Amino acid sequence: MFRQRFGSFMALLTRDVNYAARRFLSSANEMMDARLPQEDLGPNFFAKNIGSNFMRWQSILKKHPELKTLRSKDIINTNRILGKLSFTLEDILSKPMILYTNEMTIENRYIVLKECGFENITISLLSKFVSAMNRTIATLKSQNHIPFETDVVERLRGTFTDIELKLPAEWDQQVEEIHLKILRQRILNCYLQQKLMATPSDLEKIWKTYGRLRHKSFYSVQSIVDVLHNELKFSNERIIKNGFLLYGDAENVRRIIEEKPNIAGHNIRELLYKRPKIMMTSCDALLTTLKHIKHYGIGEDAILRCLEILTLGPDTVLERLKDLNEVEEFKVLSTNPRVLRLVHYQNKARLRLDYLNQLKVRCASLHILSCGSEAFAKFARDGSDRTKGRDNVVYLSKVMNKPENDLRNILSRHPNWCHIPATQVKNCYEYLLGKTFTTEDIYNNIHLLLYPIKRIQEKLKQLSDPDFLQVLKFDRSNKKLTKNESLTLVLYLIESEFHFTGDGLWTEQHTQHVENFNNLLPDFPESLNKMYKYGLKPLTSATTSSKPQSDGKTNEYVFS
């Protein structure tokens, strides 16, 4: 019965973790937002940074309270770009919700409208951009947005300057009745086919996954393609495979290359090629993230071990770096060269740590906390409360300033050294330092760090008793024990009680041998699943949702 339940549990666990991690991430973000101080975005702020007066903005905010939920720097940046595009204060006051739109989105939409032949771009038109894209060319001309004599197809075709774009001849018929967004999508398809040699299958995947690309300016698309080809040496296949790059900002990528030419001696171009998603991070955000990492004493070498950290927002990275000092299991790993993996996967690591604590598993290594779901499931399935000792070796090497190989060779002489968590080693090391033992004393008796502090305290107390020393027949002509001798005797006394088998390191809570751990595994904790017992929808639902829906409509993905 247990075997069946355990097998079912492990079969689901691999798929469970990502679902549960997403639920944990959502709640963690809510808690994080609650901790962050709220900015005072009242009438005074808007009057000072946008213009006009207190009473005018008080009235606007009463009608549009959602403006108060924005970040001050986003509002200021949006106002700046509107000024750059020649919109006045009165324009903004007439459509204040325009401030809710990101600065890059506003600039992109303005360029798109210009590319399509719109002449008088008002702030009202800009705020209704999506609606304008859903209208036919004939309608837009009748509303005087586009001059009647403008050949929209030819104008859009001429936007691409890096190739002589060829369009199908039959497009000349009834082009005025085509929705503007569909026309732009068709022309962009022709560009991707001719410039990147994209196949119909490639185009279908791009539009299915990156549908918002239809609203990207043609100038922006060809600019980023130029940077990818010429600056970073991307092949056509690699660009298509990473279709999200077509959203990228070419100027931002150039800034990254110029302002941060290398990381830990590695050319930034090579790193961008290796992890293309980094290009979707703004240069300012990337530089801020690097600054946060350096402030917490983490070297750039650590970034090379987890380039994905550069895809997170700087505020997120800062909060997670702060959290490293709040969780004991994370704190001991903060000196590990792979610590940024823990930062990047921190929400998943917290979830796993909570689960392993419920299993009473103490040896939660950095690798186990941040590895893939299958590897984590295998660790739980095997039921072995042990690591490969990597975290302990790295920690001690850092604090003792000793070579890792030497430490591993010495520690591995103890048969159970891999069953001791890094937190216990850290606590024991700090305890001995607090007792005025030197690093060298501890290093000479390094196996003592594997033992419970309580047992060490008991033996140190015994060694301070002269009568106990007499029982040991320890005669040094009334000379005191040296610090090194004391630690050696403590280790001897602990293990003598266990016949020098190495079992003296087990605490009272963990006296049961690790091989029996398989019999202790509980079900997946209910506290981590709110909707379903195992955190997954029934397979029938999943199967149904994965079937293609046929509603009689033809998806506009590919055009001949």
C-alpha positions as CSV (number, residue, x, y, z in Angstrom):
1,M,0.0,0.0,0.0
2,F,2.8,2.4,1.0
3,R,4.8,1.5,-2.1
4,Q,1.8,2.3,-4.4
5,R,1.2,5.6,-2.7
6,F,4.9,6.5,-2.8
7,G,5.1,5.6,-6.5
8,S,2.1,7.7,-7.3
9,F,3.5,10.6,-5.3
10,M,6.8,10.5,-7.1
11,A,5.3,10.2,-10.5
12,L,3.4,13.4,-9.9
13,L,6.1,15.3,-8.0
14,T,8.2,16.1,-11.1
15,R,5.2,17.9,-12.6
16,D,4.0,19.3,-9.3
17,V,7.0,21.4,-8.5
18,N,6.6,24.0,-11.3
19,Y,2.9,24.4,-10.5
20,A,3.5,24.8,-6.8
21,A,6.4,27.1,-7.4
22,R,4.2,29.4,-9.5
23,R,1.7,29.5,-6.6
24,F,4.5,30.3,-4.1
25,L,5.9,33.0,-6.5
26,S,2.6,34.7,-6.6
27,S,2.1,34.8,-2.9
28,A,5.8,35.8,-2.4
29,N,5.4,38.7,-4.7
30,E,2.4,39.9,-2.8
31,M,4.3,39.7,0.4
32,M,7.2,41.5,-1.2
33,D,5.0,44.3,-2.5
34,A,3.5,44.7,1.0
35,R,7.0,45.2,2.4
36,L,8.0,47.9,-0.1
37,P,7.2,51.5,1.0
38,Q,4.4,53.0,-1.0
39,E,5.3,56.3,-2.9
40,D,3.1,59.3,-2.2
41,L,1.7,59.9,-5.7
42,G,-0.8,62.6,-4.7
43,P,-1.8,65.8,-6.5
44,N,1.4,67.6,-5.3
45,F,3.6,65.0,-7.1
46,F,1.8,65.3,-10.4
47,A,1.6,69.1,-10.2
48,K,5.3,69.3,-9.5
49,N,6.5,66.8,-12.1
50,I,3.9,67.1,-14.8
51,G,2.6,70.6,-14.4
52,S,-0.7,72.5,-13.7
53,N,-1.9,72.9,-10.1
54,F,-3.0,71.0,-7.1
55,M,-6.8,71.4,-7.6
56,R,-6.6,70.2,-11.2
57,W,-4.8,67.0,-10.4
58,Q,-6.9,66.4,-7.3
59,S,-9.9,66.3,-9.6
60,I,-8.1,64.0,-12.1
61,L,-6.9,61.5,-9.5
62,K,-10.4,61.3,-8.1
63,K,-11.6,60.3,-11.5
64,H,-8.6,58.1,-12.3
65,P,-7.3,56.7,-9.0
66,E,-5.3,54.0,-10.8
67,L,-2.7,56.6,-11.6
68,K,-1.7,56.5,-7.9
69,T,-0.6,52.8,-8.4
70,L,2.2,53.7,-10.8
71,R,5.9,54.1,-10.0
72,S,7.1,57.7,-9.9
73,K,10.0,57.1,-12.3
74,D,7.6,55.5,-14.8
75,I,5.3,58.6,-14.8
76,I,8.3,60.9,-15.2
77,N,9.7,58.9,-18.1
78,T,6.4,58.8,-19.9
79,N,5.9,62.5,-19.4
80,R,9.4,63.0,-20.8
81,I,8.8,61.0,-24.0
82,L,5.5,62.8,-24.5
83,G,7.3,66.1,-24.4
84,K,9.9,64.7,-26.9
85,L,7.0,63.9,-29.3
86,S,5.8,67.5,-29.0
87,F,2.7,66.8,-26.9
88,T,1.8,69.7,-24.5
89,L,0.7,69.8,-20.9
90,E,-2.9,70.5,-22.0
91,D,-2.8,67.4,-24.2
92,I,-1.8,65.3,-21.2
93,L,-4.4,66.8,-19.0
94,S,-7.1,66.1,-21.6
95,K,-6.1,62.4,-21.6
96,P,-4.3,61.8,-18.3
97,M,-4.5,58.0,-18.5
98,I,-1.9,58.2,-21.2
99,L,0.6,58.3,-18.3
100,Y,-0.4,54.8,-17.6
101,T,1.3,53.7,-20.8
102,N,5.0,52.8,-20.7
103,E,7.4,55.3,-22.4
104,M,8.8,52.7,-24.8
105,T,5.2,51.7,-25.8
106,I,4.3,55.3,-26.5
107,E,7.3,55.9,-28.7
108,N,6.8,52.7,-30.6
109,R,3.1,53.4,-31.2
110,Y,3.9,56.9,-32.4
111,I,6.5,55.5,-34.9
112,V,4.0,52.9,-36.1
113,L,1.4,55.5,-36.9
114,K,4.0,57.6,-38.8
115,E,5.0,54.5,-40.8
116,C,1.4,53.9,-41.8
117,G,1.0,57.4,-43.1
118,F,-1.0,59.1,-40.2
119,E,-0.4,62.8,-40.4
120,N,-2.0,64.6,-37.5
121,I,-1.2,62.3,-34.5
122,T,-3.2,63.6,-31.5
123,I,-2.9,62.4,-28.0
124,S,-6.5,61.0,-28.3
125,L,-5.4,59.0,-31.4
126,L,-2.3,57.8,-29.6
127,S,-4.4,56.6,-26.6
128,K,-6.7,54.7,-28.9
129,F,-3.8,53.1,-30.9
130,V,-5.2,49.5,-30.7
131,S,-8.6,50.6,-31.9
132,A,-7.0,52.5,-34.9
133,M,-5.1,49.3,-35.8
134,N,-8.4,47.4,-35.9
135,R,-9.9,49.7,-38.5
136,T,-9.7,49.3,-42.3
137,I,-7.6,51.7,-44.4
138,A,-10.7,53.0,-46.1
139,T,-12.2,53.9,-42.7
140,L,-9.1,55.6,-41.5
141,K,-8.9,57.7,-44.6
142,S,-12.6,58.6,-44.3
143,Q,-11.9,59.9,-40.8
144,N,-9.0,62.0,-42.1
145,H,-6.4,60.2,-40.2
146,I,-4.6,59.1,-43.4
147,P,-4.7,61.3,-46.6
148,F,-6.7,59.7,-49.4
149,E,-3.8,59.9,-51.9
150,T,-1.5,57.9,-49.6
151,D,-0.5,54.5,-50.8
152,V,-0.3,52.7,-47.5
153,V,1.1,49.4,-48.9
154,E,3.9,51.2,-50.7
155,R,4.6,53.4,-47.7
156,L,5.0,50.4,-45.4
157,R,7.0,48.4,-48.0
158,G,9.4,51.3,-48.3
159,T,10.0,51.4,-44.5
160,F,12.3,48.4,-44.9
161,T,15.6,49.7,-46.2
162,D,17.9,46.7,-45.7
163,I,16.3,44.7,-48.5
164,E,14.2,45.3,-51.6
165,L,11.0,43.9,-50.3
166,K,8.8,42.1,-52.8
167,L,5.1,41.9,-52.2
168,P,2.5,39.6,-54.0
169,A,0.9,41.4,-57.0
170,E,-2.7,40.4,-56.0
171,W,-2.4,42.7,-52.9
172,D,-3.4,45.7,-55.2
173,Q,-7.0,44.5,-55.2
174,Q,-9.3,45.5,-52.3
175,V,-6.3,46.6,-50.1
176,E,-8.4,49.5,-48.8
177,E,-10.8,47.0,-47.1
178,I,-8.1,45.3,-45.1
179,H,-7.7,46.0,-41.4
180,L,-4.4,47.9,-40.8
181,K,-3.0,45.4,-38.4
182,I,-3.6,42.6,-40.8
183,L,-1.9,44.5,-43.6
184,R,1.1,45.2,-41.4
185,Q,1.3,41.6,-40.4
186,R,1.2,40.4,-44.0
187,I,4.0,42.8,-44.9
188,L,6.1,41.8,-41.9
189,N,5.6,38.1,-42.9
190,C,7.1,38.9,-46.3
191,Y,10.1,40.6,-44.6
192,L,10.7,37.7,-42.3
193,Q,10.5,35.3,-45.2
194,Q,12.9,37.2,-47.4
195,K,15.3,38.5,-44.8
196,L,15.5,35.6,-42.4
197,M,14.4,32.8,-44.8
198,A,11.5,32.0,-42.4
199,T,9.3,29.1,-43.4
200,P,5.5,29.1,-43.1
201,S,5.9,26.8,-40.1
202,D,8.4,29.3,-38.5
203,L,5.9,32.2,-39.1
204,E,3.1,30.2,-37.5
205,K,5.1,29.6,-34.4
206,I,6.2,33.2,-34.2
207,W,2.7,34.6,-34.4
208,K,1.2,32.0,-32.1
209,T,3.8,32.8,-29.4
210,Y,4.6,36.5,-30.0
211,G,1.3,37.9,-31.3
212,R,2.1,41.4,-30.0
213,L,4.8,41.6,-32.7
214,R,2.1,42.9,-35.0
215,H,2.2,46.2,-33.1
216,K,6.0,46.6,-33.3
217,S,7.3,49.2,-35.6
218,F,9.0,48.0,-38.8
219,Y,11.9,50.3,-38.1
220,S,12.5,48.6,-34.7
221,V,12.3,45.1,-36.2
222,Q,14.8,45.7,-38.9
223,S,17.1,47.6,-36.5
224,I,17.3,44.7,-34.1
225,V,17.8,42.2,-36.9
226,D,20.7,44.3,-38.1
227,V,22.3,44.3,-34.6
228,L,21.8,40.6,-34.2
229,H,23.3,39.9,-37.6
230,N,26.2,42.3,-37.7
231,E,27.1,42.9,-34.0
232,L,26.4,39.5,-32.4
233,K,26.7,37.3,-35.5
234,F,23.4,35.5,-35.0
235,S,22.3,33.2,-37.8
236,N,18.8,33.4,-39.3
237,E,18.0,30.1,-37.6
238,R,19.0,31.4,-34.2
239,I,17.0,34.6,-34.5
240,I,13.9,32.6,-35.5
241,K,14.4,30.1,-32.7
242,N,14.6,33.0,-30.2
243,G,11.6,34.9,-31.8
244,F,11.2,37.1,-28.7
245,L,14.3,39.0,-29.9
246,L,12.2,40.7,-32.6
247,Y,10.7,42.7,-29.7
248,G,14.1,43.9,-28.7
249,D,15.4,47.4,-28.7
250,A,18.5,47.8,-30.9
251,E,19.6,50.9,-29.2
252,N,19.4,49.2,-25.8
253,V,21.5,46.3,-27.1
254,R,24.1,48.7,-28.4
255,R,24.2,50.5,-25.1
256,I,24.8,47.2,-23.3
257,I,27.7,46.4,-25.6
258,E,29.3,49.8,-25.2
259,E,28.7,50.4,-21.4
260,K,29.5,46.9,-20.2
261,P,31.9,45.4,-22.8
262,N,32.8,42.4,-20.6
263,I,31.9,40.6,-17.4
264,A,34.6,38.8,-15.5
265,G,36.9,39.0,-18.5
266,H,34.3,37.5,-20.9
267,N,33.2,39.6,-23.9
268,I,29.6,40.7,-23.5
269,R,28.8,39.8,-27.1
270,E,29.6,36.1,-26.3
271,L,27.4,36.2,-23.2
272,L,24.5,37.8,-25.1
273,Y,24.9,35.1,-27.8
274,K,24.8,32.4,-25.1
275,R,21.8,33.9,-23.2
276,P,19.8,36.0,-25.7
277,K,17.1,36.8,-23.2
278,I,19.5,39.2,-21.4
279,M,19.0,41.6,-24.4
280,M,15.4,42.1,-23.2
281,T,16.7,43.8,-20.0
282,S,17.2,47.5,-20.2
283,C,20.8,48.6,-20.0
284,D,20.1,50.8,-17.0
285,A,18.4,47.8,-15.2
286,L,21.3,45.5,-16.1
287,L,23.9,48.0,-14.7
288,T,21.9,48.4,-11.5
289,T,21.7,44.7,-11.0
290,L,25.4,44.4,-11.4
291,K,25.8,47.1,-8.8
292,H,23.6,45.3,-6.3
293,I,25.5,42.1,-6.8
294,K,28.8,43.8,-6.2
295,H,27.5,45.6,-3.2
296,Y,26.7,42.2,-1.5
297,G,30.3,41.1,-2.1
298,I,29.5,38.7,-4.9
299,G,32.1,38.6,-7.6
300,E,31.4,38.8,-11.3
301,D,32.7,35.2,-11.7
302,A,29.5,34.2,-10.0
303,I,27.4,35.9,-12.7
304,L,29.0,33.6,-15.3
305,R,27.6,30.6,-13.4
306,C,24.1,32.0,-13.6
307,L,23.7,34.4,-16.5
308,E,19.9,34.2,-16.0
309,I,20.2,36.5,-13.0
310,L,20.7,39.4,-15.6
311,T,17.1,38.7,-16.9
312,L,15.6,39.7,-13.5
313,G,14.6,43.2,-12.6
314,P,17.1,45.0,-10.3
315,D,14.5,45.5,-7.6
316,T,13.8,41.8,-7.5
317,V,17.5,40.9,-7.4
318,L,18.0,43.4,-4.5
319,E,15.1,42.0,-2.5
320,R,16.3,38.4,-2.9
321,L,19.9,39.3,-2.0
322,K,18.5,40.8,1.2
323,D,16.6,37.6,1.9
324,L,19.8,35.6,1.7
325,N,20.6,36.8,5.2
326,E,17.1,36.0,6.6
327,V,17.0,32.3,5.9
328,E,19.7,30.2,7.7
329,E,20.0,27.7,5.0
330,F,20.5,30.4,2.4
331,K,22.9,32.5,4.6
332,V,25.4,29.7,4.8
333,L,25.4,29.4,1.0
334,S,26.0,33.1,0.4
335,T,29.7,32.5,0.0
336,N,29.2,29.8,-2.6
337,P,30.3,30.8,-6.1
338,R,27.0,29.5,-7.4
339,V,25.0,31.6,-5.0
340,L,23.3,33.5,-7.8
341,R,21.5,30.4,-8.9
342,L,19.9,30.4,-5.4
343,V,19.0,34.1,-6.0
344,H,17.5,33.4,-9.4
345,Y,15.5,30.3,-8.3
346,Q,14.8,31.7,-4.8
347,N,11.0,31.2,-4.9
348,K,11.4,27.6,-6.0
349,A,14.2,27.1,-3.4
350,R,11.9,28.4,-0.6
351,L,9.2,26.0,-1.6
352,R,11.5,23.0,-1.7
353,L,13.2,24.0,1.6
354,D,9.8,24.0,3.2
355,Y,8.9,20.7,1.8
356,L,12.2,19.1,2.8
357,N,11.8,20.4,6.3
358,Q,8.5,18.6,6.5
359,L,10.3,15.5,5.4
360,K,12.9,16.2,8.2
361,V,15.6,16.3,5.5
362,R,18.5,18.4,6.8
363,C,20.9,18.2,3.9
364,A,19.4,20.6,1.4
365,S,22.3,21.5,-0.9
366,L,22.4,24.5,-3.2
367,H,22.2,22.1,-6.1
368,I,19.1,20.4,-4.8
369,L,17.4,23.7,-4.1
370,S,18.0,25.1,-7.6
371,C,18.2,22.0,-9.9
372,G,15.5,20.8,-12.3
373,S,12.3,19.2,-11.2
374,E,13.3,15.7,-12.3
375,A,16.6,15.9,-10.3
376,F,14.8,17.1,-7.2
377,A,12.2,14.4,-7.6
378,K,15.0,11.8,-7.8
379,F,16.6,13.2,-4.6
380,A,13.3,12.9,-2.8
381,R,12.6,9.4,-4.2
382,D,16.0,8.0,-3.3
383,G,15.3,9.1,0.3
384,S,19.0,9.7,1.2
385,D,19.5,12.6,3.5
386,R,23.0,13.4,2.3
387,T,24.8,15.7,-0.2
388,K,28.1,15.4,-2.1
389,G,29.7,17.7,0.5
390,R,30.3,20.5,-2.0
391,D,28.6,23.2,0.1
392,N,30.5,22.3,3.2
393,V,33.9,22.3,1.4
394,V,33.2,25.7,-0.3
395,Y,32.0,27.3,2.9
396,L,35.0,26.1,4.9
397,S,37.4,27.0,2.1
398,K,36.1,30.6,2.2
399,V,36.1,31.1,6.0
400,M,39.4,29.2,6.6
401,N,41.2,30.4,3.5
402,K,42.2,26.8,2.8
403,P,42.3,24.9,-0.6
404,E,39.1,23.1,-1.4
405,N,40.9,19.9,-2.4
406,D,42.8,19.7,0.9
407,L,39.5,20.2,2.9
408,R,37.7,17.5,0.9
409,N,40.5,15.0,1.3
410,I,40.5,15.5,5.1
411,L,36.7,15.6,5.6
412,S,36.2,12.5,3.4
413,R,38.1,10.4,6.0
414,H,34.9,10.6,8.1
415,P,32.4,8.0,6.9
416,N,29.4,10.2,7.5
417,W,30.6,13.6,6.6
418,C,28.2,14.0,3.6
419,H,25.2,13.6,5.9
420,I,25.8,16.9,7.8
421,P,24.2,20.1,6.5
422,A,26.2,23.2,5.9
423,T,24.1,25.1,8.5
424,Q,25.4,22.8,11.3
425,V,29.0,23.1,10.1
426,K,28.6,26.9,10.1
427,N,27.0,27.1,13.5
428,C,29.7,24.8,15.0
429,Y,32.5,26.8,13.4
430,E,31.2,30.0,14.8
431,Y,30.6,28.5,18.2
432,L,34.2,27.4,18.4
433,L,35.5,30.8,17.3
434,G,33.4,32.3,20.1
435,K,35.2,30.0,22.5
436,T,38.5,31.6,21.4
437,F,39.7,28.6,19.4
438,T,41.7,29.8,16.4
439,T,41.0,28.8,12.8
440,E,44.2,26.7,12.8
441,D,43.0,24.9,16.0
442,I,39.7,24.1,14.3
443,Y,41.4,23.1,11.0
444,N,43.6,20.6,12.8
445,N,40.5,19.0,14.3
446,I,38.1,19.8,11.4
447,H,36.0,16.7,11.8
448,L,34.7,18.2,15.0
449,L,32.6,20.6,12.9
450,L,30.4,17.6,11.9
451,Y,29.3,17.0,15.5
452,P,26.4,18.6,17.5
453,I,27.3,21.6,19.5
454,K,25.6,20.1,22.5
455,R,28.0,17.2,22.7
456,I,31.0,19.5,22.2
457,Q,29.8,21.7,25.1
458,E,29.5,18.6,27.3
459,K,33.0,17.4,26.6
460,L,34.6,20.9,27.0
461,K,32.9,21.2,30.3
462,Q,34.3,17.8,31.4
463,L,37.8,18.8,30.3
464,S,37.6,21.9,32.5
465,D,37.2,19.6,35.6
466,P,40.6,18.5,37.1
467,D,39.0,15.4,38.6
468,F,37.9,14.3,35.2
469,L,41.4,14.7,33.8
470,Q,42.7,12.6,36.7
471,V,40.2,9.9,35.7
472,L,41.7,10.1,32.2
473,K,45.1,9.8,33.8
474,F,46.1,12.8,31.9
475,D,49.2,14.2,33.6
476,R,50.9,17.3,32.2
477,S,52.6,18.4,35.5
478,N,49.8,20.7,36.2
479,K,50.2,22.4,32.8
480,K,46.9,23.5,31.1
481,L,45.7,21.8,28.0
482,T,46.4,23.8,24.8
483,K,43.4,24.8,22.7
484,N,44.4,22.3,20.0
485,E,44.7,19.5,22.6
486,S,41.3,20.3,24.0
487,L,39.6,20.0,20.6
488,T,41.5,16.7,19.9
489,L,40.3,15.3,23.3
490,V,36.8,16.4,22.7
491,L,36.7,14.6,19.4
492,Y,38.2,11.5,21.0
493,L,35.8,11.5,23.9
494,I,32.7,11.8,21.7
495,E,33.7,9.0,19.4
496,S,34.9,6.7,22.1
497,E,31.3,6.4,23.3
498,F,30.4,5.1,19.8
499,H,33.4,2.8,19.5
500,F,35.0,5.1,16.9
501,T,32.5,4.2,14.2
502,G,31.8,7.8,13.2
503,D,28.2,7.6,14.5
504,G,28.8,10.1,17.3
505,L,27.7,12.9,15.0
506,W,24.0,11.9,15.0
507,T,21.9,14.1,17.2
508,E,19.1,12.7,19.4
509,Q,16.6,13.8,16.8
510,H,18.4,11.9,14.0
511,T,19.6,8.7,15.7
512,Q,17.7,6.6,13.2
513,H,20.1,5.6,10.4
514,V,19.7,7.2,7.1
515,E,19.0,3.9,5.2
516,N,15.6,3.8,7.1
517,F,14.7,7.2,5.6
518,N,12.6,5.6,2.9
519,N,10.0,4.6,5.5
520,L,9.5,8.2,6.7
521,L,8.3,9.9,3.5
522,P,4.9,11.5,3.9
523,D,2.5,12.6,1.2
524,F,3.1,15.9,-0.6
525,P,2.2,18.5,2.1
526,E,-1.3,19.8,1.9
527,S,-0.2,23.3,3.0
528,L,1.4,23.8,-0.4
529,N,-1.7,22.9,-2.4
530,K,-4.8,25.0,-2.2
531,M,-6.8,23.8,-5.2
532,Y,-5.9,20.1,-5.8
533,K,-4.4,17.4,-3.6
534,Y,-1.2,17.2,-5.6
535,G,-1.2,20.7,-7.0
536,L,-2.3,19.5,-10.5
537,K,-5.4,19.6,-12.5
538,P,-6.9,16.2,-13.4
539,L,-5.3,14.6,-16.4
540,T,-8.6,14.6,-18.3
541,S,-8.8,18.4,-18.0
542,A,-5.2,18.8,-19.0
543,T,-5.8,16.5,-22.0
544,T,-8.9,18.4,-23.0
545,S,-7.3,21.8,-22.8
546,S,-4.4,20.6,-25.0
547,K,-6.6,19.7,-27.9
548,P,-6.8,22.1,-30.7
549,Q,-10.0,24.1,-30.7
550,S,-12.0,24.3,-33.9
551,D,-14.3,27.3,-34.0
552,G,-14.5,27.6,-37.7
553,K,-12.1,30.6,-37.8
554,T,-8.9,30.7,-39.7
555,N,-5.9,32.0,-37.8
556,E,-4.1,34.7,-39.7
557,Y,-0.6,33.3,-39.2
558,V,0.8,32.9,-42.7
559,F,0.0,34.5,-45.9
560,S,1.1,33.4,-49.4
